[in-house]
């Protein structure tokens, strides 16, 4: 999968930029706060229909403008097609082949990207919500139907929590209605968990040999999907529905007191282990960094297995976080098969010399140049 060209109109600090890309390594360089990450964010937006940096769409609109537009020509293994997202005060408009999509979930997954950013270093030691978001983003891209199940789960969860809170005020409780909500929640929870557990199993299988190589054959990596209760066995999905039903019955009194749903995928976690020890507590900073790199490289291969083509890789100023050996391994893994966008303040010291003809763009205050010649969009 490749992006042939992209056009930004009133996006962040870009008034208007239109760029054409090659199929290999694209380097975006320039001083900090000039717009390098904004360009990566625009690509991410075309993949997930949301930013990885903000939940407020208006932050992505150029100052004092009514709307922003991001367009791209994408090439997959079969054909080329245009994607477009318009951001305005009413929300988002997403288009595939110039046709507006009724639901954003129909748009997500048309363009597949893997983002590796400095904040990903928090994946190991950060909060469980970061790891749940990681799972949701990556599974949602590779298997868009997952997003439908997750959205339905979250909708029912919200209804159930609202009813629990309402009971706290009114003390009136319709058991039949609440049982229907709980049954629906368990049905969707089981499906969400099934997708997550399968994804983690596949990811671990690919990440293990990569990590073993990166750690100079010292460390063994394993992943575990951790349930919100020790009474839940996510390795046995056939009995999961029965386990959740029993657990919800046992926890009803406490849920009425707290006003929140006690169990389910919204409270689950992904745990990384190094030599059977939780990396969050026992892994050094270097070991945690190696885990994240291994996971990202494994994701690239997993997307290819699931979708039949490689995703686009977005590297946001992360090579400086890696030593020479890990930089070289990363470049070897992507060479010739993955279109890669790399942001960096300087290209000096980067281990990219073995790659053929990287395309270099210089970015300054939302203007883009090659060899100091500013690229001007064609007038239409």
C-alpha atoms as a printed R data frame, in Angstrom:
    type eleno elety resid chain resno       x       y       z
1   ATOM     1    CA   UNK     A     1   0.000   0.000   0.000
2   ATOM     2    CA   UNK     A     2   1.332   3.428  -0.986
3   ATOM     3    CA   UNK     A     3   0.354   7.080  -0.933
4   ATOM     4    CA   UNK     A     4   1.067   8.551  -4.353
5   ATOM     5    CA   UNK     A     5   0.217  12.134  -3.440
6   ATOM     6    CA   UNK     A     6  -1.352  14.163  -0.657
7   ATOM     7    CA   UNK     A     7  -2.939  17.593  -0.555
8   ATOM     8    CA   UNK     A     8  -3.528  19.690   2.567
9   ATOM     9    CA   UNK     A     9  -5.795  22.724   2.604
10  ATOM    10    CA   UNK     A    10  -6.065  24.832   5.770
11  ATOM    11    CA   UNK     A    11  -4.706  21.920   7.785
12  ATOM    12    CA   UNK     A    12  -2.825  22.869  10.955
13  ATOM    13    CA   UNK     A    13  -0.089  25.268   9.790
14  ATOM    14    CA   UNK     A    14  -0.436  24.328   6.106
15  ATOM    15    CA   UNK     A    15  -2.382  26.839   4.017
16  ATOM    16    CA   UNK     A    16  -2.014  24.677   0.919
17  ATOM    17    CA   UNK     A    17   0.482  21.953   0.168
18  ATOM    18    CA   UNK     A    18   0.424  19.257  -2.502
19  ATOM    19    CA   UNK     A    19   3.154  16.615  -2.518
20  ATOM    20    CA   UNK     A    20   3.987  13.552  -4.611
21  ATOM    21    CA   UNK     A    21   5.804  10.631  -3.007
22  ATOM    22    CA   UNK     A    22   7.986   7.750  -4.108
23  ATOM    23    CA   UNK     A    23   7.434   4.168  -2.973
24  ATOM    24    CA   UNK     A    24  10.311   3.921  -0.504
25  ATOM    25    CA   UNK     A    25  11.660   6.148   2.265
26  ATOM    26    CA   UNK     A    26  10.349   9.710   2.543
27  ATOM    27    CA   UNK     A    27  12.242  11.924   4.982
28  ATOM    28    CA   UNK     A    28  10.580  15.034   6.396
29  ATOM    29    CA   UNK     A    29  13.227  17.213   7.975
30  ATOM    30    CA   UNK     A    30  13.380  20.672   9.497
31  ATOM    31    CA   UNK     A    31  13.479  22.406  12.846
32  ATOM    32    CA   UNK     A    32  10.976  21.616  15.566
33  ATOM    33    CA   UNK     A    33   7.396  22.985  15.400
34  ATOM    34    CA   UNK     A    34   7.529  23.565  11.620
35  ATOM    35    CA   UNK     A    35   4.904  21.010  10.533
36  ATOM    36    CA   UNK     A    36   6.649  17.653  10.149
37  ATOM    37    CA   UNK     A    37   4.418  15.804  12.607
38  ATOM    38    CA   UNK     A    38   1.371  17.630  11.217
39  ATOM    39    CA   UNK     A    39   1.963  15.911   7.876
40  ATOM    40    CA   UNK     A    40   2.169  12.486   9.543
41  ATOM    41    CA   UNK     A    41  -0.992  13.299  11.475
42  ATOM    42    CA   UNK     A    42  -2.795  14.060   8.206
43  ATOM    43    CA   UNK     A    43  -1.834  10.611   6.872
44  ATOM    44    CA   UNK     A    44  -2.983   9.005  10.138
45  ATOM    45    CA   UNK     A    45  -6.275  10.914   9.825
46  ATOM    46    CA   UNK     A    46  -6.881   9.387   6.405
47  ATOM    47    CA   UNK     A    47  -6.440   5.945   7.933
48  ATOM    48    CA   UNK     A    48  -8.385   6.148  11.221
49  ATOM    49    CA   UNK     A    49 -10.588   9.212  10.573
50  ATOM    50    CA   UNK     A    50  -9.167  10.746  13.747
51  ATOM    51    CA   UNK     A    51  -5.964  12.260  15.038
52  ATOM    52    CA   UNK     A    52  -3.472  10.461  17.250
53  ATOM    53    CA   UNK     A    53  -2.730  13.760  19.015
54  ATOM    54    CA   UNK     A    54  -6.068  15.387  19.826
55  ATOM    55    CA   UNK     A    55  -9.749  14.610  20.224
56  ATOM    56    CA   UNK     A    56 -10.723  18.117  19.071
57  ATOM    57    CA   UNK     A    57 -11.048  18.298  15.286
58  ATOM    58    CA   UNK     A    58 -10.984  22.087  15.339
59  ATOM    59    CA   UNK     A    59  -7.352  21.999  16.480
60  ATOM    60    CA   UNK     A    60  -6.485  20.589  13.057
61  ATOM    61    CA   UNK     A    61  -8.067  23.531  11.209
62  ATOM    62    CA   UNK     A    62  -5.854  26.476  10.221
63  ATOM    63    CA   UNK     A    63  -6.345  29.453  12.474
64  ATOM    64    CA   UNK     A    64  -9.595  31.380  11.825
65  ATOM    65    CA   UNK     A    65 -10.678  29.115   8.942
66  ATOM    66    CA   UNK     A    66 -14.021  27.312   8.712
67  ATOM    67    CA   UNK     A    67 -12.758  23.957   7.530
68  ATOM    68    CA   UNK     A    68  -9.700  21.862   6.650
69  ATOM    69    CA   UNK     A    69  -9.310  19.333   3.825
70  ATOM    70    CA   UNK     A    70  -6.941  16.380   3.501
71  ATOM    71    CA   UNK     A    71  -6.867  14.498   0.180
72  ATOM    72    CA   UNK     A    72  -4.711  11.647  -1.032
73  ATOM    73    CA   UNK     A    73  -4.300   9.271  -3.937
74  ATOM    74    CA   UNK     A    74  -3.753   5.788  -2.500
75  ATOM    75    CA   UNK     A    75  -2.480   2.729  -4.309
76  ATOM    76    CA   UNK     A    76  -3.218  -0.734  -2.988
77  ATOM    77    CA   UNK     A    77  -2.373  -4.108  -4.531
78  ATOM    78    CA   UNK     A    78  -5.270  -3.822  -6.998
79  ATOM    79    CA   UNK     A    79  -5.887  -0.195  -7.985
80  ATOM    80    CA   UNK     A    80  -5.546   3.517  -7.196
81  ATOM    81    CA   UNK     A    81  -8.285   5.487  -5.491
82  ATOM    82    CA   UNK     A    82  -8.766   8.897  -3.846
83  ATOM    83    CA   UNK     A    83  -9.485   9.438  -0.163
84  ATOM    84    CA   UNK     A    84 -10.650  12.708   1.363
85  ATOM    85    CA   UNK     A    85 -11.591  14.045   4.771
86  ATOM    86    CA   UNK     A    86 -13.164  17.431   5.413
87  ATOM    87    CA   UNK     A    87 -13.100  18.826   8.946
88  ATOM    88    CA   UNK     A    88 -15.601  21.512   9.880
89  ATOM    89    CA   UNK     A    89 -17.521  22.713  12.919
90  ATOM    90    CA   UNK     A    90 -20.270  20.147  12.318
91  ATOM    91    CA   UNK     A    91 -17.865  17.209  12.276
92  ATOM    92    CA   UNK     A    92 -16.151  15.130   9.598
93  ATOM    93    CA   UNK     A    93 -17.034  14.287   6.011
94  ATOM    94    CA   UNK     A    94 -15.186  11.233   4.693
95  ATOM    95    CA   UNK     A    95 -15.076  10.313   1.005
96  ATOM    96    CA   UNK     A    96 -13.870   7.255  -0.903
97  ATOM    97    CA   UNK     A    97 -13.667   7.668  -4.695
98  ATOM    98    CA   UNK     A    98 -15.340  11.094  -4.208
99  ATOM    99    CA   UNK     A    99 -18.391   9.409  -2.602
100 ATOM   100    CA   UNK     A   100 -19.341  10.544   0.887
101 ATOM   101    CA   UNK     A   101 -19.539   7.685   3.379
102 ATOM   102    CA   UNK     A   102 -22.615   7.376   5.584
103 ATOM   103    CA   UNK     A   103 -20.500   6.127   8.510
104 ATOM   104    CA   UNK     A   104 -16.871   6.764   9.387
105 ATOM   105    CA   UNK     A   105 -16.467   3.041  10.060
106 ATOM   106    CA   UNK     A   106 -16.867   2.505   6.300
107 ATOM   107    CA   UNK     A   107 -13.884   4.800   5.740
108 ATOM   108    CA   UNK     A   108 -11.538   3.372   8.371
109 ATOM   109    CA   UNK     A   109  -9.126   0.752   7.074
110 ATOM   110    CA   UNK     A   110  -9.032   1.905   3.458
111 ATOM   111    CA   UNK     A   111  -5.522   3.161   4.197
112 ATOM   112    CA   UNK     A   112  -3.442   1.127   6.655
113 ATOM   113    CA   UNK     A   113  -0.680   2.778   8.677
114 ATOM   114    CA   UNK     A   114   1.610   1.820  11.530
115 ATOM   115    CA   UNK     A   115   2.633   4.818  13.638
116 ATOM   116    CA   UNK     A   116   5.788   4.728  15.738
117 ATOM   117    CA   UNK     A   117   6.033   7.898  17.816
118 ATOM   118    CA   UNK     A   118   7.914   8.892  21.012
119 ATOM   119    CA   UNK     A   119   4.734   8.455  23.060
120 ATOM   120    CA   UNK     A   120   4.678   4.768  22.056
121 ATOM   121    CA   UNK     A   121   7.493   4.283  24.555
122 ATOM   122    CA   UNK     A   122   4.739   4.611  27.172
123 ATOM   123    CA   UNK     A   123   3.030   1.506  25.775
124 ATOM   124    CA   UNK     A   124   4.777  -0.710  28.305
125 ATOM   125    CA   UNK     A   125   4.672   1.368  31.484
126 ATOM   126    CA   UNK     A   126   1.765   3.699  30.753
127 ATOM   127    CA   UNK     A   127  -1.859   3.282  31.791
128 ATOM   128    CA   UNK     A   128  -4.022   0.320  30.644
129 ATOM   129    CA   UNK     A   129  -6.115   2.736  28.565
130 ATOM   130    CA   UNK     A   130  -3.079   3.349  26.316
131 ATOM   131    CA   UNK     A   131  -2.725  -0.363  25.652
132 ATOM   132    CA   UNK     A   132  -6.456  -0.793  25.025
133 ATOM   133    CA   UNK     A   133  -6.308   2.079  22.556
134 ATOM   134    CA   UNK     A   134  -3.330   0.427  20.855
135 ATOM   135    CA   UNK     A   135  -5.343  -2.765  20.412
136 ATOM   136    CA   UNK     A   136  -8.419  -0.918  19.169
137 ATOM   137    CA   UNK     A   137  -6.480   1.135  16.606
138 ATOM   138    CA   UNK     A   138  -4.481  -1.744  15.165
139 ATOM   139    CA   UNK     A   139  -7.288  -4.321  15.094
140 ATOM   140    CA   UNK     A   140  -9.717  -1.723  13.737
141 ATOM   141    CA   UNK     A   141  -7.463  -1.032  10.765
142 ATOM   142    CA   UNK     A   142  -6.737  -4.622   9.862
143 ATOM   143    CA   UNK     A   143 -10.273  -5.885  10.584
144 ATOM   144    CA   UNK     A   144 -12.762  -2.986  10.281
145 ATOM   145    CA   UNK     A   145 -15.679  -5.159  11.453
146 ATOM   146    CA   UNK     A   146 -14.042  -5.055  14.893
147 ATOM   147    CA   UNK     A   147 -14.829  -1.343  15.143
148 ATOM   148    CA   UNK     A   148 -18.537  -2.047  14.662
149 ATOM   149    CA   UNK     A   149 -18.492  -4.576  17.505
150 ATOM   150    CA   UNK     A   150 -16.516  -2.194  19.717
151 ATOM   151    CA   UNK     A   151 -18.826   0.740  18.997
152 ATOM   152    CA   UNK     A   152 -21.876  -1.358  19.821
153 ATOM   153    CA   UNK     A   153 -20.220  -2.576  23.007
154 ATOM   154    CA   UNK     A   154 -19.420   0.999  24.082
155 ATOM   155    CA   UNK     A   155 -22.963   2.147  23.280
156 ATOM   156    CA   UNK     A   156 -24.533  -0.607  25.405
157 ATOM   157    CA   UNK     A   157 -21.950  -0.033  28.146
158 ATOM   158    CA   UNK     A   158 -22.893   3.647  28.267
159 ATOM   159    CA   UNK     A   159 -26.599   2.759  28.542
160 ATOM   160    CA   UNK     A   160 -25.915   0.251  31.300
161 ATOM   161    CA   UNK     A   161 -23.784   2.704  33.290
162 ATOM   162    CA   UNK     A   162 -26.410   5.418  32.905
163 ATOM   163    CA   UNK     A   163 -29.061   3.063  34.257
164 ATOM   164    CA   UNK     A   164 -26.863   2.145  37.214
165 ATOM   165    CA   UNK     A   165 -26.300   5.823  37.998
166 ATOM   166    CA   UNK     A   166 -30.027   6.503  37.592
167 ATOM   167    CA   UNK     A   167 -30.735   3.816  40.200
168 ATOM   168    CA   UNK     A   168 -28.423   5.651  42.589
169 ATOM   169    CA   UNK     A   169 -30.759   8.660  42.408
170 ATOM   170    CA   UNK     A   170 -34.226   7.118  42.039
171 ATOM   171    CA   UNK     A   171 -33.747   3.701  43.703
172 ATOM   172    CA   UNK     A   172 -36.109   2.307  41.035
173 ATOM   173    CA   UNK     A   173 -34.803  -0.733  39.212
174 ATOM   174    CA   UNK     A   174 -36.359  -2.616  36.300
175 ATOM   175    CA   UNK     A   175 -34.644  -6.003  36.486
176 ATOM   176    CA   UNK     A   176 -36.023  -7.215  33.137
177 ATOM   177    CA   UNK     A   177 -34.716  -4.164  31.264
178 ATOM   178    CA   UNK     A   178 -31.355  -4.350  33.051
179 ATOM   179    CA   UNK     A   179 -31.023  -8.067  32.260
180 ATOM   180    CA   UNK     A   180 -31.579  -7.316  28.564
181 ATOM   181    CA   UNK     A   181 -28.803  -4.686  28.647
182 ATOM   182    CA   UNK     A   182 -26.469  -7.079  30.434
183 ATOM   183    CA   UNK     A   183 -27.160  -9.906  27.967
184 ATOM   184    CA   UNK     A   184 -26.475  -7.576  25.033
185 ATOM   185    CA   UNK     A   185 -23.292  -6.309  26.705
186 ATOM   186    CA   UNK     A   186 -21.988  -9.838  27.282
187 ATOM   187    CA   UNK     A   187 -22.640 -10.780  23.645
188 ATOM   188    CA   UNK     A   188 -20.599  -7.823  22.357
189 ATOM   189    CA   UNK     A   189 -17.948  -8.173  25.068
190 ATOM   190    CA   UNK     A   190 -17.269 -11.766  24.040
191 ATOM   191    CA   UNK     A   191 -16.761 -10.724  20.407
192 ATOM   192    CA   UNK     A   192 -14.462  -7.813  21.301
193 ATOM   193    CA   UNK     A   193 -12.386 -10.057  23.552
194 ATOM   194    CA   UNK     A   194 -12.210 -12.731  20.864
195 ATOM   195    CA   UNK     A   195 -10.793 -10.265  18.327
196 ATOM   196    CA   UNK     A   196  -8.285  -8.923  20.847
197 ATOM   197    CA   UNK     A   197  -7.126 -12.325  22.054
198 ATOM   198    CA   UNK     A   198  -6.626 -13.583  18.491
199 ATOM   199    CA   UNK     A   199  -4.709 -10.434  17.509
200 ATOM   200    CA   UNK     A   200  -2.405 -10.706  20.538
201 ATOM   201    CA   UNK     A   201  -1.719 -14.366  19.806
202 ATOM   202    CA   UNK     A   202  -0.793 -13.587  16.199
203 ATOM   203    CA   UNK     A   203   1.303 -10.565  17.214
204 ATOM   204    CA   UNK     A   204   3.247 -12.519  19.831
205 ATOM   205    CA   UNK     A   205   4.114 -15.245  17.326
206 ATOM   206    CA   UNK     A   206   5.698 -12.674  14.995
207 ATOM   207    CA   UNK     A   207   7.246 -10.448  17.679
208 ATOM   208    CA   UNK     A   208   9.024 -13.244  19.565
209 ATOM   209    CA   UNK     A   209  11.789 -13.991  16.973
210 ATOM   210    CA   UNK     A   210  12.247 -10.289  16.160
211 ATOM   211    CA   UNK     A   211  12.689  -9.422  19.815
212 ATOM   212    CA   UNK     A   212  15.015 -12.375  20.389
213 ATOM   213    CA   UNK     A   213  17.252 -11.073  17.604
214 ATOM   214    CA   UNK     A   214  17.098  -7.462  18.831
215 ATOM   215    CA   UNK     A   215  18.080  -8.510  22.364
216 ATOM   216    CA   UNK     A   216  21.077 -10.464  21.068
217 ATOM   217    CA   UNK     A   217  19.307 -13.721  21.987
218 ATOM   218    CA   UNK     A   218  19.140 -12.779  25.667
219 ATOM   219    CA   UNK     A   219  15.457 -12.009  26.264
220 ATOM   220    CA   UNK     A   220  12.248 -13.839  25.440
221 ATOM   221    CA   UNK     A   221   9.099 -11.769  24.865
222 ATOM   222    CA   UNK     A   222   5.577 -12.924  25.615
223 ATOM   223    CA   UNK     A   223   2.207 -11.146  25.605
224 ATOM   224    CA   UNK     A   224  -0.887 -11.830  27.700
225 ATOM   225    CA   UNK     A   225  -4.379 -10.389  27.521
226 ATOM   226    CA   UNK     A   226  -5.261  -9.720  31.161
227 ATOM   227    CA   UNK     A   227  -8.906  -9.956  32.151
228 ATOM   228    CA   UNK     A   228 -10.592  -7.504  34.505
229 ATOM   229    CA   UNK     A   229 -11.172 -10.369  36.950
230 ATOM   230    CA   UNK     A   230  -9.136 -13.410  37.869
231 ATOM   231    CA   UNK     A   231 -12.408 -15.364  37.614
232 ATOM   232    CA   UNK     A   232 -12.456 -14.799  33.851
233 ATOM   233    CA   UNK     A   233 -10.514 -17.166  31.598
234 ATOM   234    CA   UNK     A   234  -9.944 -15.459  28.261
235 ATOM   235    CA   UNK     A   235  -8.067 -18.496  26.987
236 ATOM   236    CA   UNK     A   236 -11.376 -20.352  26.972
237 ATOM   237    CA   UNK     A   237 -13.643 -18.175  24.852
238 ATOM   238    CA   UNK     A   238 -16.307 -20.877  24.605
239 ATOM   239    CA   UNK     A   239 -17.089 -20.511  28.301
240 ATOM   240    CA   UNK     A   240 -16.424 -16.772  28.521
241 ATOM   241    CA   UNK     A   241 -20.079 -15.805  28.066
242 ATOM   242    CA   UNK     A   242 -21.116 -18.076  30.940
243 ATOM   243    CA   UNK     A   243 -18.333 -16.718  33.144
244 ATOM   244    CA   UNK     A   244 -19.345 -13.105  32.475
245 ATOM   245    CA   UNK     A   245 -23.001 -13.898  33.181
246 ATOM   246    CA   UNK     A   246 -22.111 -15.423  36.547
247 ATOM   247    CA   UNK     A   247 -19.739 -12.592  37.419
248 ATOM   248    CA   UNK     A   248 -22.290  -9.868  36.621
249 ATOM   249    CA   UNK     A   249 -24.882 -11.559  38.838
250 ATOM   250    CA   UNK     A   250 -22.394 -11.703  41.689
251 ATOM   251    CA   UNK     A   251 -21.333  -8.075  41.268
252 ATOM   252    CA   UNK     A   252 -24.780  -6.482  40.859
253 ATOM   253    CA   UNK     A   253 -24.923  -5.149  44.422
254 ATOM   254    CA   UNK     A   254 -21.517  -3.486  44.078
255 ATOM   255    CA   UNK     A   255 -22.382  -2.079  40.639
256 ATOM   256    CA   UNK     A   256 -25.534  -0.492  42.063
257 ATOM   257    CA   UNK     A   257 -23.410   1.148  44.747
258 ATOM   258    CA   UNK     A   258 -20.690   2.406  42.410
259 ATOM   259    CA   UNK     A   259 -22.849   3.191  39.367
260 ATOM   260    CA   UNK     A   260 -20.386   1.629  36.904
261 ATOM   261    CA   UNK     A   261 -19.966  -1.683  35.102
262 ATOM   262    CA   UNK     A   262 -17.308  -3.641  36.957
263 ATOM   263    CA   UNK     A   263 -16.088  -6.074  34.296
264 ATOM   264    CA   UNK     A   264 -15.522  -6.289  30.568
265 ATOM   265    CA   UNK     A   265 -13.063  -5.304  27.835
266 ATOM   266    CA   UNK     A   266 -13.245  -1.624  28.865
267 ATOM   267    CA   UNK     A   267 -11.255  -2.628  31.975
268 ATOM   268    CA   UNK     A   268  -8.901  -5.207  30.447
269 ATOM   269    CA   UNK     A   269  -5.180  -4.858  29.832
270 ATOM   270    CA   UNK     A   270  -2.321  -6.141  27.692
271 ATOM   271    CA   UNK     A   271   0.750  -7.245  29.630
272 ATOM   272    CA   UNK     A   272   4.247  -7.594  28.148
273 ATOM   273    CA   UNK     A   273   6.603 -10.098  29.730
274 ATOM   274    CA   UNK     A   274  10.391 -10.390  29.483
275 ATOM   275    CA   UNK     A   275  11.633 -13.819  30.525
276 ATOM   276    CA   UNK     A   276   8.290 -14.394  32.277
277 ATOM   277    CA   UNK     A   277   8.574 -11.162  34.293
278 ATOM   278    CA   UNK     A   278   6.235  -8.162  33.711
279 ATOM   279    CA   UNK     A   279   8.297  -5.691  31.674
280 ATOM   280    CA   UNK     A   280   6.327  -2.807  33.175
281 ATOM   281    CA   UNK     A   281   8.008  -3.426  36.542
282 ATOM   282    CA   UNK     A   282  11.133  -5.435  35.781
283 ATOM   283    CA   UNK     A   283  12.207  -4.257  32.326
284 ATOM   284    CA   UNK     A   284  14.882  -1.612  31.943
285 ATOM   285    CA   UNK     A   285  14.260   1.423  29.750
286 ATOM   286    CA   UNK     A   286  16.366  -0.189  27.023
287 ATOM   287    CA   UNK     A   287  14.417  -3.442  27.250
288 ATOM   288    CA   UNK     A   288  11.101  -1.592  27.079
289 ATOM   289    CA   UNK     A   289  12.292   0.317  24.022
290 ATOM   290    CA   UNK     A   290  13.280  -2.973  22.369
291 ATOM   291    CA   UNK     A   291   9.827  -4.426  23.081
292 ATOM   292    CA   UNK     A   292   8.079  -1.504  21.394
293 ATOM   293    CA   UNK     A   293  10.304  -1.729  18.307
294 ATOM   294    CA   UNK     A   294   9.692  -5.492  18.129
295 ATOM   295    CA   UNK     A   295   5.939  -4.961  18.330
296 ATOM   296    CA   UNK     A   296   5.962  -2.358  15.564
297 ATOM   297    CA   UNK     A   297   8.020  -4.563  13.253
298 ATOM   298    CA   UNK     A   298   5.738  -7.520  14.015
299 ATOM   299    CA   UNK     A   299   2.692  -5.386  13.217
300 ATOM   300    CA   UNK     A   300   4.049  -4.685   9.745
301 ATOM   301    CA   UNK     A   301   4.261  -8.405   9.018
302 ATOM   302    CA   UNK     A   302   0.891  -9.126  10.633
303 ATOM   303    CA   UNK     A   303  -0.865  -6.529   8.465
304 ATOM   304    CA   UNK     A   304   0.657  -8.174   5.421
305 ATOM   305    CA   UNK     A   305  -0.622 -11.567   6.556
306 ATOM   306    CA   UNK     A   306  -4.149 -10.284   7.233
307 ATOM   307    CA   UNK     A   307  -4.591  -7.823   4.365
308 ATOM   308    CA   UNK     A   308  -2.239  -9.272   1.770
309 ATOM   309    CA   UNK     A   309  -0.133  -6.104   1.525
310 ATOM   310    CA   UNK     A   310   2.179  -4.057   3.700
311 ATOM   311    CA   UNK     A   311   0.919  -0.958   5.535
312 ATOM   312    CA   UNK     A   312   2.512   2.470   5.431
313 ATOM   313    CA   UNK     A   313   4.970   3.152   8.254
314 ATOM   314    CA   UNK     A   314   5.038   6.526  10.012
315 ATOM   315    CA   UNK     A   315   8.175   7.152  12.089
316 ATOM   316    CA   UNK     A   316   7.793  10.354  14.091
317 ATOM   317    CA   UNK     A   317  11.229  11.365  15.368
318 ATOM   318    CA   UNK     A   318  11.927   7.943  16.890
319 ATOM   319    CA   UNK     A   319  15.235   6.963  15.298
320 ATOM   320    CA   UNK     A   320  16.996   9.156  17.830
321 ATOM   321    CA   UNK     A   321  15.530   6.819  20.485
322 ATOM   322    CA   UNK     A   322  17.249   3.799  18.894
323 ATOM   323    CA   UNK     A   323  20.891   2.784  18.888
324 ATOM   324    CA   UNK     A   324  22.765   2.028  15.647
325 ATOM   325    CA   UNK     A   325  21.993  -1.704  15.717
326 ATOM   326    CA   UNK     A   326  18.256  -1.159  16.091
327 ATOM   327    CA   UNK     A   327  18.210   1.577  13.449
328 ATOM   328    CA   UNK     A   328  19.894  -0.786  10.996
329 ATOM   329    CA   UNK     A   329  17.511  -3.645  11.749
330 ATOM   330    CA   UNK     A   330  14.502  -1.366  11.312
331 ATOM   331    CA   UNK     A   331  15.777  -0.146   7.940
332 ATOM   332    CA   UNK     A   332  16.528  -3.691   6.797
333 ATOM   333    CA   UNK     A   333  12.997  -4.787   7.708
334 ATOM   334    CA   UNK     A   334  11.293  -2.037   5.687
335 ATOM   335    CA   UNK     A   335  13.613  -1.750   2.683
336 ATOM   336    CA   UNK     A   336  11.924  -2.490  -0.610
337 ATOM   337    CA   UNK     A   337   8.513  -3.369   0.809
338 ATOM   338    CA   UNK     A   338   7.168  -0.628   3.101
339 ATOM   339    CA   UNK     A   339   6.589   2.998   2.145
340 ATOM   340    CA   UNK     A   340   7.962   4.886   5.143
341 ATOM   341    CA   UNK     A   341   7.557   8.495   6.268
342 ATOM   342    CA   UNK     A   342  10.284   9.561   8.674
343 ATOM   343    CA   UNK     A   343  10.433  12.886  10.530
344 ATOM   344    CA   UNK     A   344  13.723  14.119  11.941
345 ATOM   345    CA   UNK     A   345  15.301  17.429  12.873
346 ATOM   346    CA   UNK     A   346  18.482  16.380  11.055
347 ATOM   347    CA   UNK     A   347  19.459  13.529   8.748
348 ATOM   348    CA   UNK     A   348  23.006  13.431  10.087
349 ATOM   349    CA   UNK     A   349  23.754  10.279  12.049
350 ATOM   350    CA   UNK     A   350  20.789   8.308  10.701
351 ATOM   351    CA   UNK     A   351  21.536   4.812   9.438
352 ATOM   352    CA   UNK     A   352  19.834   5.288   6.065
353 ATOM   353    CA   UNK     A   353  22.844   5.132   3.803
354 ATOM   354    CA   UNK     A   354  22.089   1.575   2.682
355 ATOM   355    CA   UNK     A   355  18.655   2.568   1.359
356 ATOM   356    CA   UNK     A   356  18.344   3.586  -2.259
357 ATOM   357    CA   UNK     A   357  17.382   7.187  -3.078
358 ATOM   358    CA   UNK     A   358  15.419   8.396  -0.050
359 ATOM   359    CA   UNK     A   359  13.127  11.288  -0.918
360 ATOM   360    CA   UNK     A   360  13.870  14.298   1.293
361 ATOM   361    CA   UNK     A   361  11.463  17.166   1.979
362 ATOM   362    CA   UNK     A   362  12.484  20.253   3.959
363 ATOM   363    CA   UNK     A   363   9.651  21.754   5.996
364 ATOM   364    CA   UNK     A   364   9.602  25.266   7.411
365 ATOM   365    CA   UNK     A   365   6.503  26.996   8.808
366 ATOM   366    CA   UNK     A   366   4.122  24.851   6.769
367 ATOM   367    CA   UNK     A   367   6.042  25.306   3.504
368 ATOM   368    CA   UNK     A   368   7.694  22.323   1.846
369 ATOM   369    CA   UNK     A   369  10.781  22.381  -0.356
370 ATOM   370    CA   UNK     A   370  13.164  20.018  -2.117
371 ATOM   371    CA   UNK     A   371  16.735  21.287  -2.353
372 ATOM   372    CA   UNK     A   372  15.472  24.596  -0.935
373 ATOM   373    CA   UNK     A   373  12.988  25.057  -3.781
374 ATOM   374    CA   UNK     A   374   9.513  25.631  -2.332
375 ATOM   375    CA   UNK     A   375   6.858  23.343  -3.780
376 ATOM   376    CA   UNK     A   376   3.889  25.341  -5.033
377 ATOM   377    CA   UNK     A   377   0.564  23.545  -5.498
378 ATOM   378    CA   UNK     A   378  -0.880  23.670  -8.999
379 ATOM   379    CA   UNK     A   379  -3.505  26.346  -9.481
380 ATOM   380    CA   UNK     A   380  -6.892  24.898 -10.317
